[in-house]
Amino acid sequence: MRRFLFLLISILLTLGVCAQKAERKSRKAIKVERESIIFAKIDSMIMAKDFNFVARSANPMQMQAVQLTSEYHLKVNGDSVFVFLPYYGRAYQADFSSTDGGIKLADAMKAYTVKQQKSNYEIRFEAENRRDTYRFYLTIGKGGYASLTVNSNHRQTIIFNGVIAGLGL
C-alpha cells in the first residue's frame, strides 16, 4: 500500500512539473500564433486595400509628442483615402479664409505602392485636397502597430503612431 501511495504521489508531482513546462512553452507558442494571425489579417486588409489606421499620438517636428484623446484616423478603401488627422507644427502657407485645421481629405490615391518586408509592410501613396498635396508613408508591424509619416508642400512633416483597427488591439 505504501509503495502504491508513493508511486501515485511521484506520478502526480511529475505531471505537475511537466504541466508547468508545457505552460511556459505554450505562452511563447500562443504569442507567436497570435502574431501570425494578426499578420495574416493585416495582409488580407492590405491586399484588399481596406484598412483603417487609428492615431494614438502625434509627433510634430521640433515639438514634444502629443497624446491624442479623440479618434483620428486614415482609412483606405479601394482607391480612395479618407483622412481626419490633427496637425501640430509649422505651416509655411496658410489659408486665411478657412477655419478648418488639421489634415482632412477624401480623395483618390495616387502612386499607391506596398512593400512587404520580413516583419512589416511599407505603404506609400499621395493624395490632395484643394489646398495641398500630401505624401503618406505608413509602416505596419507584425503586431498591428503602425507609424504614419505625412509630408506636405505647405507644412512641416508630422509623424503619427497608432494601430490598425479591427485587430483587437
Order of alpha helices (4+ residues) and beta strands (2+ residues): alpha-beta-beta-beta-beta-beta-beta-beta-beta-beta
